[in-house]
Amino acid sequence: MPVSPGSLPLRLECPNHCVRAVFSVQLDVENNSQYYQTIGGERSDGMTEAKRPEPWLRGTLTDVPAVCRAILHALQLAEEDLAKWCGELSPQQLNARPGGVASVAFQIRHIARSIDRLLTYAEGQQLDERQMVTLKSEMGADAGSEEVFDELHAAIEEAGTRIRALALSDLERARVVGRRALPTTLGGLLVHVADHTQRHVGQAITTAKLIRGLKGSSSD
């Protein structure tokens, strides 16, 4: 049926009732398009603003070839998600190991340092003594929030420069990993930078949620 320009309020609710929001749908009849704007609502995490698109949907880094652009966007998303879900943890929570799982601090340090190690292999090099020492200290139980997030930010900033330097290289170029010289390619290593990072981001966020849940239960 014909629709005139204006605002139509819609209430959207996900099946598990964790997010409830009211949207205003602005209809542009002349251009046959529409856009959505949050005008109110509730979220389980207290947020009410419209959700920002993920980095890969922001139209950024268009000067970087597609594969390396996707990797850079994945690292950007990782940093944003870790800051959102883990940035407010206390030092005690950051180092907690509920049920014996790895701490959030470990996950963040591991992400930062593994990016460096994987890019070293991608550049055709082997790990040096410094990298081996930092690898063995990732499980330390005395991390501070500023310390681990500063390390993460520095690692992702440096990774951006290193990935850009490799962006025009032949992604099929042979590379080897570790003392056993396991075979892979430059493209395989670069893609693994992204998927390995995202895997540990998910683990960090899950652990952070578990820690918050245990805190809530203990206060009941």
Order of alpha helices (4+ residues) and beta strands (2+ residues): beta-beta-beta-alpha-alpha-alpha-alpha-alpha-beta-beta-alpha
